[in-house]
Amino acid sequence: MATAPSYINPSNVASPSGYSHVGVGPKGGRYVTIAGQIGQDASGVTDPAYEEQVAQAFANLRACLAAVGATSNDVTKLNYYIVDYAPSKLAAIRDGLEATFALDRLPPCTLVPVPALASPAYLFEVDATALVPEHSTPDNVADVIVVGAGLSGLETARKVQAAGLSCLVLEAMDRVGGKTLSVQSAPGRTTINDLGAAWINDSNQSEVYKLFERFHLEGELQRTTGNSIHQTQDGITTTAPYGASPLSEEVASALAELLPAWSQLIEEHNLEDVKASPQAKRLDSVSFAHYCEKDLNLPAVLDVANQITRALLGVEAHEISMLFLTDYIKSATGLANIVSDKKDGGQYMRCKTGMQSLCHAMSKELAPGSVHLNTPVAEIEQSASGCTVRSASGAVFRSKKVVISLPTTLYPILTFSPPLPAEKQALAENSILGYYSKIVFVWDKPWWREQGFSGVLQSSCEPISFARDTSIEVDRQWSITCFMVGDPGRKWSQLSKQVRQKSVWDQLRAAYENAGAQVPDAANVLEFEWSKQQYFQGAPSAVYGLNDLITLDSALRTPFKSVHFVGTETSLVWKGYMEGAIRSGQRGAEEVVASLVPEA
C-alpha cells in the first residue's frame, strides 16, 4: 500500500532550517497541485495585516488538501511568494507551518520575493504540490460500480445483485434518493413533505408502481375538486372549478389551432429513432416558441407555451427545441397525461411517507455495505485489467463495469481516462438543467379546502408559476407547495432567503384574498433550490436546445467500453420522471449482466 512522501536532507548539502531539501512521493499515489492561496477568507474578505494574511493562506491550503482527501503529510513541495520581503516576515510563515505541519516533517520549499501579487491588497501567497496515497481494500472491489444513489442507480444495483453479481454504489452526498427528498413538515411533527420528485401514477407508470407495492408504500391521490385560482400577467385574479381554465377568447382560439397540430406530431413521433420522425430535422431547428409564434402564426399562445415548458422542465419556450419537447411528451404517453392530475396522469399520486422512502427501501434490499455515502467520484479509468474509480477523498474502487447514474450535464465533474467520445462530451456541452424550486407552506388546518378551493394556483405573475395542494389527509398534514421555475425562478433565486420567502407568501396570500379567502399565517415554511446544490445544479431533467437531439439522441444510451449510462433522461418511457429513472436503471443492469453473465 502507498505511504506518505519521505523527506531527505543529503549530508553533503547544508542542513536546512524550516524545510527539507528533497521530497520523494509514494508509488501509486495521485499527484495533486494546489494553486496559490492568498489571505482571503471564504466570504472574500482580505485582512490588511500581513500576519493575518499568512495565517489565512495556510488555512486555505489546509482546506484545499482536505477537499481531495489529503493531509499535510502528503505535501511534496511548497512555494512562498512574499511582497516586499524582509527576514522579519519569516516569523508569520513559521507560525503557519506549525499550524499545518509536524515540525519534524517539513516539506521542501522555495521562497520567492515579489514586488506585487494579483491585487495590491495581497501580501502573501503559498502554493503546493502533493502526492495522495491510494487506499484500495478488498471491500472496494466489485463486479459493478454504480455512480449515484438516486432511483436509477439504486435500481441498477438491485437488479445487478439479484443476478448474482457484486455491486457497490458510490454516492457523493450523505443520503440516498437523488432528486427525491422528503423532510419533516415542521419541528416536532412526524408528517413529511417532499421537496423533490413527488408524483407517480398506478397505470402507465408501471415499474415505479411495482416498487411502490413491493415496499408496501401508501399513496395519496392528488386533490382535484374545488375552485382553482388563475392569475394573468397583469395581476388579474379569477377562479374557476378545478379543470376549467378561464382563457381569453383569443388564447382559446389559438390553442384550438395549436393542440391538434401538435398532437399529431406527438402521435407520429418515433421515440426509438427520433431522426425517423416526421419533420424531425425541421422541428429540431426551431424552438417551441418559434414554432408557435412563427410556424403556426399563433403569438397568443406564447404565455401558455412558457407555462408548459416551465412546469415540465424549468425552462422557457425559446430554450427548448420543438423536437425535444415533442419527444419528451411522447415518452409520457402524450400531452393529456403529462399535464394531468387525474388517473393516468403525471401528477396522480403521492407517497404518504414521502417519495424518498422508496429509495430508502430500495437501498435496504442491497447487500450490507453496498452503498458508500459521502464518496464523490472524481475519476474513472478504464484499462485492460478493468475499471478503477477514484473518489475525491482518495478512496479507490475497482470493478469490471461502471454504471454512471448522473445527468449528462454533470459528466464534466468526472475525469474519464480514456476521455469520453466526442458524442458523449457533446451531450454534456449542449444540455442544460432547468431552474426548479419549491417553497412549501404548512398549516394546522386545511383552510383552503374548508373555503372551497382546490389548492391549485396557476399564474403568469412572478415568482410563483403554479402551486398545488400537497396535503396528506389521513396524517392531518396540510400544505400547499409553490413552484418557482424557469426565468421567473432564476430571477427570484437572486434574492435573499428572507426576501424570497416573503415574495412567495405575499403572492400566494394576495391571490387567495383576491378570490375571497381568509388566509391564516403558516405554521412552517420549507424551501429547497435544486439549482444551488453542487451535485444537482438544476432539475428535473436535462434539456436540449436547437439541432442537438437529432444528432445526439443515439449517444445517450450508448456504453463507452465498460462504462454504461443510465438516468431518467435516457429512458424511452416517462423520461424526466421517476418511472423513467427506474426503467433506465433496469436497462443499465440488463446491459452489464448480459456482458458479465452471457447465459443470462
FIKE-404196 format. One line per field, with one value per residue (C-alpha): residue number from 1; x, y negated, z negated. Coordinates in nm, 2 decimals. Each point is the difference from the previous one (the first is absolute). Example, Ala and Ser with C-alpha at 12.3 -4.5 7.8 and 13.67 -1.06 7.14 Angstrom:
<sites>
resi = [1|2];
X = [1.23|0.14];
Y = [0.45|-0.34];
Z = [-0.78|0.07];
</sites>
This chain:
<sites>
resi = [1|2|3|4|5|6|7|8|9|10|11|12|13|14|15|16|17|18|19|20|21|22|23|24|25|26|27|28|29|30|31|32|33|34|35|36|37|38|39|40|41|42|43|44|45|46|47|48|49|50|51|52|53|54|55|56|57|58|59|60|61|62|63|64|65|66|67|68|69|70|71|72|73|74|75|76|77|78|79|80|81|82|83|84|85|86|87|88|89|90|91|92|93|94|95|96|97|98|99|100|101|102|103|104|105|106|107|108|109|110|111|112|113|114|115|116|117|118|119|120|121|122|123|124|125|126|127|128|129|130|131|132|133|134|135|136|137|138|139|140|141|142|143|144|145|146|147|148|149|150|151|152|153|154|155|156|157|158|159|160|161|162|163|164|165|166|167|168|169|170|171|172|173|174|175|176|177|178|179|180|181|182|183|184|185|186|187|188|189|190|191|192|193|194|195|196|197|198|199|200|201|202|203|204|205|206|207|208|209|210|211|212|213|214|215|216|217|218|219|220|221|222|223|224|225|226|227|228|229|230|231|232|233|234|235|236|237|238|239|240|241|242|243|244|245|246|247|248|249|250|251|252|253|254|255|256|257|258|259|260|261|262|263|264|265|266|267|268|269|270|271|272|273|274|275|276|277|278|279|280|281|282|283|284|285|286|287|288|289|290|291|292|293|294|295|296|297|298|299|300|301|302|303|304|305|306|307|308|309|310|311|312|313|314|315|316|317|318|319|320|321|322|323|324|325|326|327|328|329|330|331|332|333|334|335|336|337|338|339|340|341|342|343|344|345|346|347|348|349|350|351|352|353|354|355|356|357|358|359|360|361|362|363|364|365|366|367|368|369|370|371|372|373|374|375|376|377|378|379|380|381|382|383|384|385|386|387|388|389|390|391|392|393|394|395|396|397|398|399|400|401|402|403|404|405|406|407|408|409|410|411|412|413|414|415|416|417|418|419|420|421|422|423|424|425|426|427|428|429|430|431|432|433|434|435|436|437|438|439|440|441|442|443|444|445|446|447|448|449|450|451|452|453|454|455|456|457|458|459|460|461|462|463|464|465|466|467|468|469|470|471|472|473|474|475|476|477|478|479|480|481|482|483|484|485|486|487|488|489|490|491|492|493|494|495|496|497|498|499|500|501|502|503|504|505|506|507|508|509|510|511|512|513|514|515|516|517|518|519|520|521|522|523|524|525|526|527|528|529|530|531|532|533|534|535|536|537|538|539|540|541|542|543|544|545|546|547|548|549|550|551|552|553|554|555|556|557|558|559|560|561|562|563|564|565|566|567|568|569|570|571|572|573|574|575|576|577|578|579|580|581|582|583|584|585|586|587|588|589|590|591|592|593|594|595|596|597|598|599|600];
X = [0.00|0.12|0.13|0.07|0.29|0.34|0.23|0.38|0.27|0.33|0.30|0.21|-0.25|-0.03|-0.26|-0.33|-0.19|-0.38|-0.02|0.14|0.22|-0.16|-0.35|-0.06|-0.36|-0.14|-0.07|-0.36|-0.11|-0.21|0.20|-0.18|0.09|-0.15|-0.01|0.15|-0.21|-0.03|-0.12|-0.36|-0.27|-0.30|-0.21|0.26|0.13|0.38|0.14|0.26|0.24|0.28|0.00|-0.38|0.04|0.27|-0.22|-0.30|0.21|0.12|-0.36|-0.11|0.28|-0.12|-0.36|0.12|0.19|-0.30|-0.22|0.19|0.04|0.36|0.18|0.31|0.19|-0.06|0.16|0.31|0.09|-0.10|0.06|-0.03|-0.05|0.07|-0.06|0.28|0.19|0.19|0.14|-0.24|-0.28|0.11|-0.15|-0.35|0.09|0.14|-0.33|-0.18|0.22|-0.04|-0.38|0.01|0.30|0.17|0.33|0.20|-0.17|0.04|-0.01|0.24|-0.08|0.11|-0.04|-0.05|0.01|-0.23|-0.08|-0.38|-0.26|-0.33|-0.15|0.17|-0.19|0.17|0.33|0.06|-0.07|0.09|-0.05|0.06|0.04|-0.10|-0.01|-0.30|0.02|-0.26|-0.19|-0.15|-0.13|-0.18|-0.33|0.05|-0.01|-0.31|-0.13|-0.19|0.04|-0.30|0.07|-0.31|-0.25|-0.32|-0.28|0.18|0.32|-0.17|-0.22|0.31|0.17|-0.31|-0.02|0.37|0.01|-0.31|0.19|0.26|0.27|0.16|-0.07|0.10|-0.18|0.21|-0.20|0.15|-0.26|-0.08|-0.33|-0.15|-0.29|0.14|-0.28|-0.24|0.03|-0.26|0.03|-0.19|-0.29|0.08|0.21|-0.16|-0.23|0.02|-0.16|0.20|0.02|0.18|0.25|0.09|-0.18|-0.35|-0.25|-0.05|-0.30|-0.11|-0.08|0.25|0.28|0.00|0.36|0.02|-0.35|0.12|0.27|-0.27|-0.19|0.31|0.09|-0.36|0.00|-0.33|-0.11|-0.20|-0.20|0.04|-0.29|-0.20|-0.31|-0.08|0.06|0.34|0.16|0.15|0.21|0.06|0.32|-0.16|-0.09|-0.37|-0.12|-0.29|-0.14|-0.14|-0.10|0.30|0.08|-0.16|0.23|-0.13|0.19|-0.06|-0.18|0.32|0.21|-0.27|-0.03|0.38|0.02|-0.27|0.23|0.32|-0.11|-0.13|0.32|0.23|-0.20|0.06|0.37|0.01|-0.20|0.23|0.32|0.25|0.15|0.24|0.13|-0.07|0.16|-0.27|-0.27|-0.20|0.17|0.27|0.27|-0.22|-0.15|0.34|0.11|-0.27|-0.10|-0.35|-0.05|0.10|-0.23|-0.30|0.07|0.15|-0.08|-0.36|-0.04|-0.15|0.18|-0.30|0.11|0.35|-0.10|-0.16|0.31|0.23|-0.23|0.03|0.38|0.05|-0.23|0.15|0.37|0.07|0.09|-0.14|-0.17|0.28|0.26|-0.13|-0.01|-0.35|0.13|0.13|-0.32|-0.21|0.23|-0.03|-0.38|-0.03|0.21|-0.26|-0.28|-0.12|-0.09|-0.33|0.18|0.31|-0.19|-0.28|-0.05|-0.25|0.01|0.28|0.15|0.35|-0.13|-0.25|0.14|0.25|0.15|-0.13|0.35|0.18|0.14|0.35|-0.13|0.00|0.37|0.06|-0.19|0.20|0.33|-0.09|-0.05|0.37|0.27|0.13|0.29|-0.11|-0.07|0.29|-0.13|0.21|0.21|0.01|0.16|0.28|0.14|-0.08|0.28|-0.04|0.28|0.05|-0.02|-0.34|-0.13|0.15|-0.22|0.16|-0.19|0.09|0.09|0.26|-0.19|0.06|-0.26|0.05|-0.26|-0.06|-0.28|-0.10|-0.35|-0.04|-0.33|0.04|-0.16|0.21|0.05|0.21|0.23|0.27|0.04|0.16|0.33|-0.01|0.31|0.00|-0.22|-0.36|-0.08|-0.08|-0.37|-0.02|0.19|-0.24|-0.29|0.14|0.10|-0.34|-0.24|-0.12|-0.20|-0.31|-0.06|-0.24|-0.06|-0.27|-0.13|-0.24|-0.24|-0.13|-0.31|-0.18|-0.33|-0.10|-0.15|-0.02|-0.19|-0.24|-0.06|-0.06|0.34|0.19|0.34|0.09|0.15|0.11|0.17|0.16|0.14|0.32|0.15|-0.25|-0.08|-0.23|-0.10|-0.17|-0.15|0.25|-0.18|-0.03|-0.35|0.02|0.31|-0.15|0.29|-0.13|0.22|0.01|0.32|0.10|0.22|0.25|0.12|0.16|0.10|-0.23|0.17|0.35|-0.07|-0.16|0.30|0.23|-0.19|0.09|-0.18|-0.21|-0.11|-0.06|-0.23|-0.18|-0.06|-0.15|-0.22|-0.12|-0.10|-0.18|-0.19|-0.10|-0.13|-0.22|-0.12|-0.09|-0.20|-0.19|0.19|0.12|0.36|0.16|0.37|0.20|0.13|0.32|0.18|0.22|0.23|0.24|0.18|0.13|0.21|0.22|0.08|0.36|-0.10|-0.32|0.03|-0.36|-0.31|-0.19|0.18|0.26|-0.14|0.14|-0.02|0.00|0.15|0.13|-0.25|0.00|0.38|0.06|-0.30|0.16|0.30|-0.21|-0.03|0.32|0.27|0.36|0.21|-0.08|-0.18|-0.38|-0.24|-0.34|-0.23|-0.35|0.09|0.13|-0.34|-0.24|-0.30|-0.08|0.34|0.05|-0.22|0.05|-0.14|0.27|0.27|-0.11|-0.02|0.34|0.15|-0.15|0.15|0.34|-0.01|-0.10|0.29|0.27|-0.15|-0.02|0.36|0.13|-0.24|-0.05|-0.25|-0.22];
Y = [0.00|-0.35|-0.21|-0.37|-0.18|0.03|-0.30|0.02|-0.24|0.11|-0.01|-0.19|-0.29|-0.26|0.09|-0.18|-0.20|0.01|0.23|0.31|0.02|0.30|0.16|0.34|0.10|0.35|0.23|0.02|-0.33|-0.28|-0.31|-0.32|-0.36|-0.28|-0.35|-0.30|-0.06|-0.36|-0.15|-0.03|0.17|0.20|-0.32|-0.18|-0.22|-0.07|-0.13|-0.28|0.14|0.22|0.25|0.05|0.06|0.26|0.18|-0.01|0.12|0.31|0.06|-0.01|0.25|0.24|-0.03|0.08|0.30|0.13|-0.05|0.28|0.22|-0.11|-0.11|-0.21|0.33|0.04|-0.33|0.04|-0.37|-0.36|-0.33|-0.33|-0.34|-0.30|-0.36|-0.23|0.28|-0.05|0.26|-0.12|0.14|0.36|0.02|0.00|0.28|0.20|-0.04|0.12|0.30|0.09|-0.01|0.22|0.24|0.22|-0.19|0.31|0.04|-0.33|0.04|-0.16|-0.36|-0.30|-0.37|-0.25|-0.37|-0.19|-0.37|0.07|0.27|0.00|-0.27|-0.28|0.13|0.34|0.03|0.37|0.31|0.37|0.28|0.37|0.34|0.32|0.38|0.16|0.37|0.22|0.22|0.31|0.29|0.32|-0.17|-0.25|0.26|0.12|0.12|-0.32|-0.35|-0.24|-0.37|-0.17|0.12|-0.14|0.21|0.11|0.08|0.20|0.19|0.09|0.13|0.19|0.18|0.07|0.15|0.20|0.15|0.13|-0.26|-0.22|-0.38|-0.31|-0.34|-0.31|-0.31|-0.35|-0.12|0.12|0.16|0.22|-0.12|-0.23|-0.24|0.15|-0.19|0.05|-0.22|-0.05|-0.24|-0.20|0.03|0.25|0.15|0.35|-0.09|-0.03|-0.24|0.06|-0.26|0.21|0.24|0.06|0.15|0.34|0.19|0.36|0.07|-0.10|-0.05|0.37|0.06|-0.26|0.10|0.37|-0.12|-0.21|0.32|0.21|-0.22|-0.05|-0.37|-0.18|-0.26|-0.32|-0.10|-0.36|-0.23|-0.08|-0.17|-0.36|-0.33|-0.08|-0.34|-0.15|-0.31|-0.19|-0.18|-0.33|0.14|0.06|0.29|0.22|0.33|0.30|0.35|0.25|0.09|-0.31|-0.27|-0.35|-0.08|-0.31|0.06|-0.07|0.24|0.27|-0.03|0.01|0.32|0.16|-0.03|0.09|0.32|0.21|-0.08|0.07|0.32|0.14|-0.07|0.18|0.29|0.05|-0.05|0.29|0.04|0.27|-0.19|-0.37|-0.07|0.22|-0.23|-0.22|-0.34|0.10|-0.22|-0.30|0.04|0.03|-0.32|-0.22|-0.07|0.07|-0.38|-0.04|0.29|-0.16|-0.36|0.03|0.34|0.00|-0.38|0.04|-0.26|0.00|0.34|-0.11|-0.05|0.35|0.14|-0.14|0.13|0.35|0.00|-0.15|0.25|0.30|-0.09|-0.33|-0.18|-0.26|0.10|-0.17|0.22|0.34|0.15|0.10|0.35|0.04|-0.11|0.22|0.30|-0.08|-0.01|0.31|0.20|-0.10|0.16|-0.34|-0.35|0.08|0.23|-0.20|-0.30|0.19|0.04|0.28|0.37|0.08|-0.35|-0.10|-0.16|0.26|0.14|-0.09|0.21|-0.04|0.05|-0.20|0.12|0.03|0.29|0.20|-0.05|0.09|0.32|0.08|-0.06|0.23|0.28|-0.02|0.20|-0.16|-0.25|-0.04|-0.37|-0.24|-0.35|-0.31|0.15|-0.25|0.17|-0.20|0.23|0.32|0.18|0.29|0.24|0.35|0.12|-0.17|-0.32|-0.21|-0.26|-0.26|-0.22|-0.36|0.12|0.24|0.33|0.23|0.25|0.27|0.18|0.16|-0.24|-0.35|-0.15|-0.38|-0.11|-0.38|-0.26|-0.06|-0.36|0.14|0.22|-0.28|0.04|0.34|0.06|0.30|0.18|0.05|-0.31|0.04|0.02|-0.33|0.08|0.06|-0.32|-0.18|0.12|-0.18|-0.31|-0.04|0.08|-0.22|0.06|-0.22|-0.21|0.18|-0.09|0.06|-0.19|0.19|-0.17|0.22|-0.07|0.15|0.01|0.02|-0.34|0.00|0.32|-0.13|-0.30|0.20|-0.03|0.28|-0.14|-0.06|-0.33|-0.06|-0.32|-0.22|-0.23|0.04|0.17|0.29|0.17|0.26|0.16|0.32|0.14|0.25|0.11|0.35|0.01|0.31|-0.14|-0.35|-0.14|-0.32|-0.18|-0.18|0.02|-0.29|0.04|-0.26|0.11|-0.13|-0.36|-0.13|0.25|-0.09|-0.37|0.09|0.21|-0.30|-0.14|0.06|0.29|-0.23|-0.20|0.31|0.15|-0.32|-0.06|0.35|-0.04|-0.34|0.13|0.31|-0.19|-0.28|0.25|0.17|-0.32|-0.14|0.31|-0.07|0.24|-0.06|0.10|0.08|-0.01|0.32|0.22|0.07|-0.08|0.24|-0.10|0.18|-0.12|0.28|-0.23|-0.10|0.36|0.10|0.35|-0.10|-0.35|0.00|0.22|0.20|0.13|-0.10|-0.22|-0.04|-0.31|-0.02|0.26|0.22|0.28|0.12|0.05|0.10|0.21|0.33|-0.08|-0.04|0.38|0.12|0.15|-0.11|0.31|0.13|-0.31|0.00|-0.30|-0.02|-0.27|-0.11|-0.21|0.32|0.17|0.05|0.00|-0.29|-0.16|-0.26|0.18|0.27|0.26|-0.09|0.03|0.35|0.12|-0.14|0.17|0.33|-0.05|-0.07|0.31|0.21|-0.13|0.08|0.33|0.11|-0.09|0.17|0.29|0.09|0.28|-0.25];
Z = [0.00|0.08|-0.29|-0.06|0.18|-0.17|-0.05|0.04|-0.09|0.17|-0.24|0.26|0.02|-0.27|-0.26|0.07|-0.26|0.02|0.31|0.16|0.31|0.18|-0.01|0.15|0.07|-0.04|0.29|0.11|-0.13|0.15|0.10|-0.13|0.08|-0.21|0.14|-0.19|-0.32|-0.12|-0.32|0.11|-0.21|0.14|0.01|0.22|-0.28|-0.02|-0.33|0.07|-0.26|0.15|-0.30|0.04|0.37|-0.05|-0.26|0.23|0.30|-0.19|-0.12|0.37|0.09|-0.27|0.14|0.35|-0.12|-0.19|0.31|0.18|-0.30|-0.06|-0.31|-0.06|-0.02|0.38|0.10|0.21|0.07|-0.11|0.17|-0.19|0.17|-0.23|0.09|-0.11|-0.16|-0.32|-0.24|-0.27|0.21|-0.05|-0.35|0.13|0.24|-0.28|-0.18|0.31|0.03|-0.36|0.04|0.31|-0.02|-0.26|-0.06|0.07|0.34|0.18|0.38|0.25|0.07|0.20|-0.11|0.28|-0.09|0.24|0.05|0.02|0.03|0.20|-0.22|-0.20|-0.30|0.01|-0.19|-0.01|0.20|-0.04|0.26|-0.04|0.16|-0.17|0.07|-0.15|-0.08|0.15|-0.24|0.16|-0.22|0.08|-0.10|0.28|0.28|0.17|0.34|0.06|-0.15|0.03|-0.03|-0.16|-0.25|0.15|0.14|0.32|-0.19|-0.27|0.24|0.20|-0.31|-0.11|0.33|0.03|-0.35|0.08|0.29|-0.24|0.07|-0.26|0.02|-0.18|0.01|-0.04|-0.11|-0.03|-0.26|-0.35|0.11|0.26|0.22|0.26|0.10|-0.26|-0.33|-0.27|-0.32|-0.32|0.05|-0.31|-0.32|-0.23|0.26|0.15|0.33|0.32|0.30|0.33|0.12|0.30|0.24|-0.14|0.24|0.18|0.13|-0.03|0.37|0.27|-0.26|-0.07|-0.10|-0.28|-0.12|-0.02|-0.24|-0.18|-0.06|-0.07|-0.30|-0.12|0.05|-0.02|0.25|-0.03|0.30|0.12|-0.09|0.31|-0.15|-0.10|0.17|0.15|0.02|0.32|0.02|0.33|0.09|-0.11|-0.34|0.05|-0.21|0.10|-0.14|0.19|-0.10|0.01|0.36|0.15|0.14|0.04|0.32|0.21|0.33|0.19|-0.20|0.01|0.38|0.05|-0.22|0.20|0.30|-0.18|-0.18|0.30|0.20|-0.30|-0.10|0.35|-0.03|-0.33|0.13|0.30|-0.19|-0.01|-0.35|0.10|0.30|-0.02|0.34|0.16|-0.15|0.25|0.04|-0.25|0.14|0.03|-0.34|-0.16|0.16|-0.16|-0.36|-0.13|-0.02|0.37|0.10|-0.17|0.10|0.35|0.14|-0.11|-0.03|-0.35|-0.22|-0.23|-0.14|-0.11|-0.36|-0.01|0.18|-0.27|-0.27|0.15|0.03|-0.34|-0.17|0.18|0.02|-0.17|0.32|0.24|0.32|0.20|-0.17|0.11|0.35|0.13|0.07|-0.35|-0.16|0.23|-0.09|-0.37|0.01|0.22|-0.25|-0.26|0.21|0.13|-0.08|-0.19|-0.24|-0.07|-0.12|-0.18|-0.38|0.06|0.08|0.25|-0.06|-0.10|-0.33|-0.11|-0.32|-0.28|-0.27|-0.36|-0.14|0.27|0.32|-0.15|-0.20|0.33|0.03|-0.36|0.05|0.32|-0.17|-0.29|0.25|0.10|-0.17|-0.31|0.07|0.36|-0.02|-0.07|-0.09|-0.01|0.29|0.29|0.30|0.16|0.27|0.19|0.17|0.24|0.09|0.11|-0.36|-0.06|-0.15|-0.28|-0.16|-0.22|-0.24|-0.09|-0.35|0.13|-0.03|0.30|0.13|0.27|0.21|0.33|0.10|-0.11|0.04|-0.01|-0.15|0.05|0.23|0.31|-0.12|-0.29|0.21|0.00|-0.38|0.06|0.17|0.24|0.11|0.29|0.07|0.09|0.38|0.17|0.00|-0.37|-0.07|0.23|-0.21|-0.30|0.19|0.17|-0.28|-0.28|-0.31|-0.07|-0.30|-0.24|-0.36|-0.26|-0.30|-0.22|-0.24|-0.28|-0.20|-0.30|0.20|0.37|0.01|0.38|0.01|-0.26|0.22|0.31|0.18|0.18|-0.10|0.36|0.10|0.36|0.05|0.27|-0.27|-0.20|-0.18|-0.04|0.33|-0.15|-0.33|-0.11|-0.31|-0.14|-0.32|-0.14|-0.14|-0.21|-0.18|-0.03|0.19|0.16|0.26|0.32|0.21|0.22|0.31|0.12|0.34|0.32|0.03|-0.28|-0.22|0.11|-0.08|-0.33|-0.09|-0.01|-0.30|-0.37|-0.17|-0.20|0.30|0.21|-0.26|-0.06|0.38|0.03|-0.30|0.11|0.34|-0.13|-0.27|0.23|0.26|-0.25|-0.17|0.34|0.06|-0.33|-0.23|-0.36|-0.02|-0.34|-0.06|0.08|-0.28|0.19|0.32|0.19|0.29|0.24|0.30|0.22|0.22|-0.29|-0.10|0.10|0.12|0.18|0.14|0.11|0.06|0.11|0.31|0.26|0.29|0.35|0.21|0.38|0.23|-0.28|-0.05|0.36|-0.01|-0.36|-0.11|0.10|-0.21|-0.32|-0.06|0.17|-0.23|0.01|-0.02|-0.35|-0.12|0.04|-0.04|-0.17|-0.13|0.06|0.31|0.17|-0.03|0.29|-0.24|-0.23|0.03|-0.27|-0.24|-0.26|0.23|0.26|-0.27|-0.10|0.36|0.08|-0.30|0.12|0.34|-0.14|-0.22|0.30|0.20|-0.26|-0.10|0.36|0.04|-0.32|-0.01|0.37|-0.07|-0.17];
</sites>
